[in-house]
Amino acid sequence: IPDIYTGVSGKDIPYRGWSITNYVDVQGFDYLTMINGSTSYSCYYDAAKNPLGTMVSQTYDKVPEQAKYVRISNDSAAISKLSIKGGRFVIVSKNGGEFRRLFYFVVSLNDVM
């Protein structure tokens, strides 16, 4: 969505030259990783689309437990190259011991722009 960004408030703010994604479903993911998004201007939302706070890191950002959605903002030229991956830790067993392995699922950009 062109000429809009969001921040801590989770509200759309008109701003020429920036863009924001639609609501991206992140329910069930433990972590998100993104390329070409801005963490300070990207916000998690609950199922009712109430803001929960911004992303902290572009790599292995912990998805809040109550999060259903995320919206990511950045300069329009950068966001046109946006890449998002959602990860989930799965406990697997090897030689009788348990450990956590992170599996990634790529979020389709057709769903977010």
C-alpha positions as CSV (number, residue, x, y, z in Angstrom):
1,I,0.0,0.0,0.0
2,P,1.8,3.2,-1.1
3,D,2.5,6.4,0.8
4,I,1.8,5.0,4.3
5,Y,3.9,3.7,7.1
6,T,3.2,2.5,10.7
7,G,5.1,2.5,13.9
8,V,4.6,1.8,17.6
9,S,1.0,3.1,17.5
10,G,0.1,0.6,14.8
11,K,-1.9,3.4,13.1
12,D,-1.5,4.2,9.4
13,I,0.5,7.4,8.9
14,P,0.5,9.1,5.4
15,Y,4.1,9.5,4.2
16,R,5.1,10.0,0.6
17,G,7.7,7.6,-0.7
18,W,7.0,4.8,1.9
19,S,4.8,1.7,1.6
20,I,3.3,-0.8,3.9
21,T,2.2,-4.4,3.5
22,N,-1.3,-5.7,4.1
23,Y,-1.8,-7.7,7.3
24,V,0.4,-10.8,7.1
25,D,-0.8,-13.8,9.0
26,V,2.0,-14.9,11.4
27,Q,0.0,-17.0,13.8
28,G,1.9,-20.2,14.8
29,F,5.4,-18.7,14.0
30,D,7.9,-18.4,16.7
31,Y,10.3,-16.1,14.8
32,L,10.3,-13.8,11.7
33,T,13.2,-12.9,9.5
34,M,12.9,-10.2,6.9
35,I,15.0,-8.4,4.3
36,N,14.3,-4.9,3.1
37,G,11.8,-4.0,5.8
38,S,12.2,-1.5,8.6
39,T,11.8,-2.9,12.1
40,S,11.0,0.4,13.7
41,Y,8.1,0.9,11.3
42,S,6.7,-2.6,11.4
43,C,4.1,-3.6,13.9
44,Y,2.6,-6.9,15.3
45,Y,-1.2,-7.0,15.8
46,D,-3.6,-9.4,17.6
47,A,-6.6,-11.1,16.0
48,A,-8.7,-7.9,16.4
49,K,-5.9,-5.9,14.7
50,N,-4.9,-4.1,17.9
51,P,-1.2,-3.2,17.9
52,L,1.1,-5.2,20.1
53,G,4.4,-3.5,19.3
54,T,7.1,-3.1,16.7
55,M,9.6,-5.7,15.5
56,V,13.0,-5.5,17.2
57,S,15.3,-7.3,14.8
58,Q,15.3,-8.2,11.1
59,T,16.8,-11.6,12.0
60,Y,15.0,-14.1,14.3
61,D,12.6,-11.5,15.7
62,K,10.5,-13.2,18.4
63,V,6.8,-13.1,17.4
64,P,4.6,-12.1,20.4
65,E,2.5,-15.0,21.7
66,Q,-0.8,-13.1,21.0
67,A,0.3,-12.0,17.5
68,K,-1.9,-12.9,14.6
69,Y,-0.6,-10.4,12.0
70,V,2.4,-8.2,11.2
71,R,2.6,-5.2,8.8
72,I,5.9,-4.1,7.5
73,S,6.8,-0.6,6.3
74,N,9.8,0.9,4.5
75,D,10.9,3.1,1.7
76,S,8.9,2.1,-1.4
77,A,12.0,1.2,-3.4
78,A,13.3,-1.1,-0.6
79,I,9.9,-2.7,0.2
80,S,9.5,-3.7,-3.4
81,K,12.3,-6.2,-2.7
82,L,10.8,-7.4,0.7
83,S,11.4,-10.9,1.7
84,I,9.7,-12.4,4.8
85,K,10.3,-15.9,6.4
86,G,8.4,-17.2,9.4
87,G,10.0,-19.8,11.5
88,R,8.8,-22.4,14.0
89,F,10.7,-24.4,16.5
90,V,10.0,-28.0,16.4
91,I,11.3,-30.5,19.0
92,V,12.9,-33.4,17.4
93,S,14.7,-36.4,18.9
94,K,18.2,-37.6,17.9
95,N,19.9,-40.5,19.7
96,G,17.5,-40.3,22.6
97,G,18.0,-36.6,23.3
98,E,15.7,-33.8,22.4
99,F,16.7,-30.5,20.8
100,R,14.9,-27.7,19.0
101,R,15.3,-27.1,15.3
102,L,14.0,-24.0,13.5
103,F,12.1,-24.6,10.4
104,Y,11.4,-21.7,8.0
105,F,8.3,-21.2,5.8
106,V,8.5,-18.5,3.2
107,V,5.6,-16.0,3.2
108,S,4.4,-15.3,-0.4
109,L,4.7,-11.7,-1.4
110,N,1.5,-12.0,-3.4
111,D,-0.3,-12.3,-0.1
112,V,1.2,-9.1,1.4
113,M,1.4,-6.4,-1.2
